[in-house]
Amino acid sequence: MQERNSATMPQERNFIYEVSQVINSDLFLEQILEDVVKLTAQQTGSKICSMMLLDDHKQYLSIKATQSLSKEYKNKPPVKVTQSLSGRALIQKQPIQVLDVVADPAYQYPQVARAIGIRSLAAIPMYYQNTPIGVINCYTEDEHIFSPDELQKLSAVASLAALAISNVRLTGERDQAYQELETRKKVEKAKGIIMKRQNVTEDVAYRLLQKTSMDKRIGLGEVAEIVIVADGISAA
């Protein structure tokens, strides 16, 4: 069994600082996650480090980032939370480790582990304000017991990554809500224009907008904007 010395405190602080810099960068989320797993693999000496995120129904975990070049590993299907080692870490809300994934019956892809040469696993749950986000998995080439310091370091990375993912999702939800509000405003204005020009009811005006949207295969907001622009031109 391979043993490794824990990193010194200055090294640990530098590592967490580097991860923080990556997460606070202007990169897209996908690139941020890729950079985080690369830094984590380098710092921990892991052969493979990956980040798995929960699906919208919180039933499955899928690999979203890894520094591994192995197609066998990258192409692993999603794993069910209730039937996987990674899911176990998420359910228990604490890191778990496995000395030999090839020999552990709970590991779903021993043939992949055997083919690419990985043995020990540390699975670190990612939570943000009690909301499950996913799991960071670190695999070593030889059997290895992850020290408390190593697990603490990985947990810090998991917390930072969970925060970054949550912030991006929250921003996306806000942007979507704003776009939906703007679309509703345009539709209401377009309905008013149609009602006035064609002397029809609100329901009829809305159905005309819907029909045009379906016939032209464009969004309802786009149809509404065309009506508004056309009205402005005709009124000029």
Secondary structure as UniProt FT lines:
FT   HELIX           9..23
FT   HELIX           29..44
FT   STRAND          48..54
FT   TURN            56..57
FT   STRAND          60..66
FT   HELIX           71..74
FT   STRAND          79..80
FT   HELIX           81..83
FT   HELIX           85..92
FT   STRAND          96..98
FT   TURN            101..103
FT   TURN            105..106
FT   HELIX           110..116
FT   STRAND          120..128
FT   TURN            129..130
FT   STRAND          131..140
FT   HELIX           148..198
FT   HELIX           202..216
FT   HELIX           220..235
//
